[in-house]
């Protein structure tokens, strides 16, 4: 529990708690323990109050999934999302989020979170005991760095994000510009544009016509009728050929 304002215990230099997590895999019971997860590996852990909750689903989890490739390129072997939820809830959330780059760890009894000193009482909103929001970098079972959210009312989300973690691991890997791409399924020029962005190591937000946005909305934004349409740092680049020329 917290003691005073923003005074959760920082456990840098200590070993992670020894815990076994029961996990449901393909309708069978399985388990993972902290020895198997952390021994000899570099692991990023981010923990949050609950599956399917707004900040967790809209920001915290998706960004770690999006930056997983860059984290892996900088030595991270696995990214864990830990929450005090049972394995059925975590599996359903993993399926809903399509976050294939993240390992979902159900700390259903709160044993791991309690061992981290970050089990908090959220009974006032019907949650019971849950994890405080935090992230950490663990090397061979030892916590190298922790980013613990400030001890403020509600659910602060300021320092445990994926960009802060990547910034700590390798500041040069952080992407300084925002990239957005309008596309549609099966579009070969869109695939080419994505390849060009990937070659430059650029992450992008993809807006899919017919799914997330209408063609009339795209036309109003881009003054164009064809896809892809790419924006970099707020500047409209154009289509795939324009993107190739931009990089050239």
C-alpha positions as CSV (number, residue, x, y, z in Angstrom):
1,X,0.0,0.0,0.0
2,X,1.1,3.6,-0.4
3,X,2.4,5.6,2.5
4,X,2.4,9.2,1.4
5,X,2.0,11.0,-1.8
6,X,3.7,9.1,-4.6
7,X,5.6,6.8,-2.1
8,X,5.0,3.3,-3.3
9,X,8.2,1.3,-2.7
10,X,10.6,1.2,-5.6
11,X,12.1,-2.3,-5.8
12,X,14.9,-1.6,-8.3
13,X,17.8,-4.0,-7.7
14,X,15.5,-6.6,-6.1
15,X,14.3,-9.9,-7.5
16,X,10.7,-10.3,-8.7
17,X,8.4,-12.3,-6.5
18,X,8.4,-16.0,-6.9
19,X,4.9,-16.9,-8.2
20,X,3.2,-19.6,-10.4
21,X,0.4,-18.3,-12.6
22,X,-2.4,-20.8,-13.6
23,X,-3.2,-20.2,-17.2
24,X,-5.9,-21.6,-19.5
25,X,-4.4,-22.6,-22.8
26,X,-6.6,-24.2,-25.5
27,X,-9.2,-25.4,-23.0
28,X,-6.5,-27.0,-20.8
29,X,-5.0,-25.8,-17.6
30,X,-1.3,-24.9,-17.8
31,X,1.0,-22.7,-15.8
32,X,3.9,-20.3,-16.0
33,X,6.2,-19.5,-13.1
34,X,8.5,-16.5,-12.6
35,X,11.6,-18.7,-13.0
36,X,10.6,-19.7,-16.5
37,X,9.4,-16.2,-17.5
38,X,12.4,-14.2,-16.2
39,X,15.5,-16.4,-15.9
40,X,18.2,-15.4,-18.4
41,X,15.9,-13.0,-20.2
42,X,15.2,-9.3,-20.5
43,X,11.5,-8.7,-19.9
44,X,9.3,-5.7,-19.9
45,X,6.3,-5.9,-17.5
46,X,3.4,-3.5,-17.4
47,X,0.6,-3.9,-14.9
48,X,-2.7,-2.3,-14.8
49,X,-6.0,-2.2,-12.7
50,X,-8.1,-4.4,-15.0
51,X,-8.8,-6.0,-18.3
52,X,-11.3,-4.2,-20.6
53,X,-11.0,-0.9,-18.6
54,X,-10.9,2.3,-20.6
55,X,-7.3,3.5,-20.3
56,X,-5.9,0.0,-20.3
57,X,-7.7,-0.9,-23.6
58,X,-7.4,2.4,-25.4
59,X,-3.8,3.4,-24.6
60,X,-1.7,1.3,-22.2
61,X,-1.9,-2.1,-23.9
62,X,-2.2,-1.1,-27.6
63,X,0.9,1.1,-27.5
64,X,3.1,-1.7,-25.9
65,X,1.8,-4.0,-28.7
66,X,2.6,-1.4,-31.3
67,X,6.1,-0.8,-30.0
68,X,6.9,-4.5,-29.4
69,X,9.1,-4.7,-32.5
70,X,11.2,-1.7,-31.4
71,X,11.5,-3.1,-27.9
72,X,12.6,-6.5,-29.3
73,X,15.1,-4.8,-31.5
74,X,16.6,-3.2,-28.4
75,X,17.0,-6.5,-26.5
76,X,13.6,-7.2,-24.9
77,X,12.7,-10.9,-25.1
78,X,9.1,-10.7,-23.9
79,X,6.5,-8.1,-22.9
80,X,4.1,-9.1,-20.1
81,X,0.8,-7.5,-19.3
82,X,-0.1,-8.4,-15.7
83,X,-3.5,-7.8,-14.1
84,X,-5.4,-9.1,-11.1
85,X,-7.9,-10.9,-13.3
86,X,-8.5,-14.6,-13.8
87,X,-7.2,-16.4,-16.9
88,X,-10.6,-16.5,-18.7
89,X,-10.9,-12.7,-18.5
90,X,-7.3,-12.2,-19.6
91,X,-7.7,-14.6,-22.5
92,X,-10.9,-12.9,-23.6
93,X,-9.2,-9.5,-23.4
94,X,-6.2,-10.8,-25.4
95,X,-8.6,-12.0,-28.1
96,X,-10.6,-8.7,-28.1
97,X,-7.4,-6.6,-28.4
98,X,-5.6,-8.8,-31.0
99,X,-2.4,-7.9,-29.2
100,X,-0.3,-10.8,-30.5
101,X,3.0,-9.3,-29.3
102,X,2.0,-9.3,-25.6
103,X,1.9,-12.2,-23.1
104,X,-1.1,-11.8,-20.9
105,X,-0.4,-12.9,-17.3
106,X,-3.4,-13.5,-15.0
107,X,-2.4,-12.6,-11.4
108,X,-5.9,-13.8,-10.3
109,X,-5.0,-14.1,-6.6
110,X,-2.9,-11.0,-6.6
111,X,0.1,-12.8,-5.3
112,X,2.6,-11.3,-7.7
113,X,1.2,-7.8,-7.3
114,X,1.2,-8.1,-3.5
115,X,4.8,-9.3,-3.6
116,X,5.6,-6.1,-5.6
117,X,3.9,-4.0,-2.9
118,X,1.5,-2.6,-5.4
119,X,-1.8,-4.3,-4.5
120,X,-4.3,-1.6,-3.7
121,X,-7.9,-1.5,-2.5
122,X,-10.4,-0.4,-5.1
123,X,-13.4,-1.6,-3.3
124,X,-15.1,1.8,-3.7
125,X,-15.6,1.0,-7.4
126,X,-16.4,-2.7,-6.9
127,X,-13.0,-3.9,-8.0
128,X,-11.8,-5.3,-4.7
129,X,-8.0,-5.5,-4.6
130,X,-6.2,-4.7,-7.8
131,X,-2.8,-3.7,-9.1
132,X,-1.6,-0.1,-9.1
133,X,-0.5,0.9,-12.6
134,X,3.3,0.5,-13.2
135,X,5.9,-0.8,-15.6
136,X,9.3,-2.3,-15.1
137,X,12.3,-3.6,-16.9
138,X,13.5,-7.0,-15.5
139,X,16.9,-8.6,-16.4
140,X,17.5,-12.2,-15.3
141,X,14.8,-11.9,-12.6
142,X,16.2,-8.7,-11.2
143,X,14.3,-5.4,-11.5
144,X,16.5,-2.8,-13.2
145,X,14.0,0.0,-13.6
146,X,10.5,0.8,-12.3
147,X,8.0,3.4,-13.5
148,X,5.3,3.7,-10.8
149,X,2.4,6.0,-11.4
150,X,2.0,8.8,-8.9
151,X,-0.1,8.0,-5.8
152,X,-3.0,10.3,-6.8
153,X,-6.8,9.7,-6.8
154,X,-8.3,7.8,-9.7
155,X,-6.1,6.0,-12.2
156,X,-3.2,8.2,-13.2
157,X,-1.4,7.2,-16.4
158,X,1.8,9.4,-16.8
159,X,5.0,7.3,-16.6
160,X,4.2,3.5,-17.2
161,X,3.6,3.9,-20.9
162,X,5.5,2.1,-23.7
163,X,7.2,5.2,-25.0
164,X,8.7,6.0,-21.6
165,X,10.0,2.5,-21.4
166,X,11.5,2.6,-24.8
167,X,13.0,6.0,-24.0
168,X,14.7,4.5,-21.0
169,X,16.0,1.5,-22.9
170,X,17.2,3.4,-25.9
171,X,16.4,7.2,-26.4
172,X,17.5,7.0,-30.0
173,X,14.8,4.5,-30.8
174,X,11.9,6.8,-29.8
175,X,9.9,8.0,-32.8
176,X,9.5,11.8,-32.7
177,X,6.9,12.2,-35.4
178,X,3.3,10.9,-35.7
179,X,2.5,9.0,-38.9
180,X,-1.1,8.3,-40.0
181,X,-2.1,6.2,-43.0
182,X,-5.5,5.9,-44.7
183,X,-5.9,2.5,-46.3
184,X,-8.4,-0.2,-47.4
185,X,-8.1,-4.0,-47.2
186,X,-6.5,-5.7,-50.2
187,X,-4.9,-2.5,-51.5
188,X,-1.4,-3.3,-53.0
189,X,-0.4,0.4,-52.9
190,X,-1.3,0.5,-49.2
191,X,0.9,-2.6,-48.6
192,X,3.8,-0.9,-50.5
193,X,3.4,2.3,-48.4
194,X,3.4,0.2,-45.2
195,X,6.6,-1.5,-46.4
196,X,8.2,1.8,-47.1
197,X,7.3,3.0,-43.6
198,X,8.6,-0.2,-42.0
199,X,11.9,0.2,-43.9
200,X,12.3,3.6,-42.2
201,X,11.5,2.1,-38.8
202,X,8.4,4.3,-38.5
203,X,5.3,3.2,-36.6
204,X,2.0,4.4,-37.9
205,X,-1.7,4.7,-37.1
206,X,-3.8,3.0,-39.7
207,X,-7.2,4.3,-40.6
208,X,-9.2,1.7,-42.6
209,X,-11.9,2.8,-45.0
210,X,-15.2,1.1,-44.4
211,X,-14.2,0.0,-40.9
212,X,-13.0,3.1,-39.0
213,X,-13.7,5.9,-41.4
214,X,-15.8,6.7,-44.6
215,X,-14.4,7.7,-47.9
216,X,-16.2,11.0,-47.6
217,X,-14.5,11.7,-44.3
218,X,-11.1,10.8,-45.8
219,X,-11.8,13.1,-48.8
220,X,-12.7,16.0,-46.4
221,X,-9.4,15.5,-44.6
222,X,-7.0,14.7,-47.6
223,X,-8.8,16.2,-50.6
224,X,-8.1,12.9,-52.3
225,X,-10.2,9.9,-53.4
226,X,-7.6,7.2,-53.6
227,X,-5.7,5.2,-50.9
228,X,-3.2,5.2,-49.4
229,X,-3.0,8.7,-48.1
230,X,-0.1,9.3,-45.6
231,X,0.5,12.1,-43.1
232,X,3.9,12.5,-41.4
233,X,4.2,15.0,-38.5
234,X,0.9,16.5,-39.5
235,X,2.0,17.1,-43.1
236,X,0.0,15.4,-46.0
237,X,2.5,13.4,-48.0
238,X,0.1,11.8,-50.5
239,X,0.1,8.2,-51.9
240,X,2.7,5.5,-52.1
241,X,4.7,7.1,-54.9
242,X,4.7,10.4,-53.0
243,X,5.9,8.6,-50.0
244,X,8.8,7.0,-51.9
245,X,9.8,10.4,-53.3
246,X,9.5,11.9,-49.8
247,X,12.0,9.3,-48.4
248,X,14.2,9.6,-51.5
